[in-house]
Amino acid sequence: MMKHLKKILLFALTACTSVVVAQSDKPVEMADLMRSNGKIYIVVAICLTILIGLFLYVWNVDRKISKLEKEG
């Protein structure tokens, strides 16, 4: 369980780091517009909901697999 979780977290951190490094100095008009309208919070909430859902799914599948391994 921990090996899989560590791999997933490492992948997520690597992906986040690559996004931060890939950012440029010029401003993004769409992001500024979304920030000014307050819609950026909706986008962040949706992204967090998807990530939490994925982590819960992986955790649930891991629990079921561990249970099957103990039975067999």
C-alpha positions as CSV (number, residue, x, y, z in Angstrom):
1,M,0.0,0.0,0.0
2,M,2.7,2.5,1.0
3,K,4.8,1.7,-2.1
4,H,1.9,2.6,-4.4
5,L,1.0,5.7,-2.4
6,K,4.6,6.9,-2.4
7,K,4.8,6.4,-6.2
8,I,1.5,8.3,-6.7
9,L,2.7,11.2,-4.5
10,L,6.1,11.3,-6.2
11,F,4.4,11.5,-9.6
12,A,2.0,14.3,-8.4
13,L,4.9,16.3,-6.9
14,T,6.9,15.9,-10.1
15,A,3.9,17.0,-12.2
16,C,3.4,20.0,-10.0
17,T,7.0,21.0,-10.1
18,S,7.2,20.8,-13.9
19,V,4.2,23.0,-14.1
20,V,5.8,25.6,-11.9
21,V,9.0,25.5,-13.8
22,A,7.3,25.8,-17.1
23,Q,5.6,29.1,-16.2
24,S,6.8,32.1,-18.0
25,D,7.1,35.8,-17.1
26,K,4.4,37.1,-19.4
27,P,0.9,37.3,-17.8
28,V,-1.9,35.0,-18.9
29,E,-4.9,37.0,-19.9
30,M,-7.4,34.2,-19.2
31,A,-6.1,33.7,-15.7
32,D,-6.3,37.4,-14.9
33,L,-9.8,37.5,-16.2
34,M,-10.8,34.4,-14.1
35,R,-9.1,36.0,-11.1
36,S,-10.9,39.3,-11.5
37,N,-14.3,37.5,-11.9
38,G,-13.6,35.2,-8.9
39,K,-14.1,32.1,-11.1
40,I,-10.6,30.9,-10.4
41,Y,-11.8,29.6,-7.1
42,I,-14.4,27.4,-8.9
43,V,-11.6,26.0,-11.1
44,V,-9.4,25.3,-8.0
45,A,-12.4,23.7,-6.2
46,I,-13.1,21.4,-9.2
47,C,-9.5,20.4,-9.5
48,L,-9.3,19.6,-5.7
49,T,-12.5,17.6,-5.9
50,I,-11.2,15.5,-8.8
51,L,-7.8,14.9,-7.0
52,I,-9.5,14.0,-3.7
53,G,-11.8,11.6,-5.6
54,L,-8.9,10.0,-7.3
55,F,-7.0,9.5,-4.0
56,L,-10.1,8.1,-2.3
57,Y,-10.6,5.7,-5.2
58,V,-7.0,4.5,-5.0
59,W,-7.2,4.1,-1.2
60,N,-10.5,2.1,-1.6
61,V,-9.0,-0.2,-4.2
62,D,-5.9,-0.7,-2.1
63,R,-8.1,-1.7,0.9
64,K,-10.0,-4.2,-1.2
65,I,-6.9,-5.7,-2.6
66,S,-5.3,-6.0,0.8
67,K,-8.5,-7.7,2.1
68,L,-8.4,-10.2,-0.7
69,E,-4.7,-10.9,-0.1
70,K,-5.3,-11.6,3.5
71,E,-8.2,-14.0,2.7
72,G,-6.3,-15.9,0.1
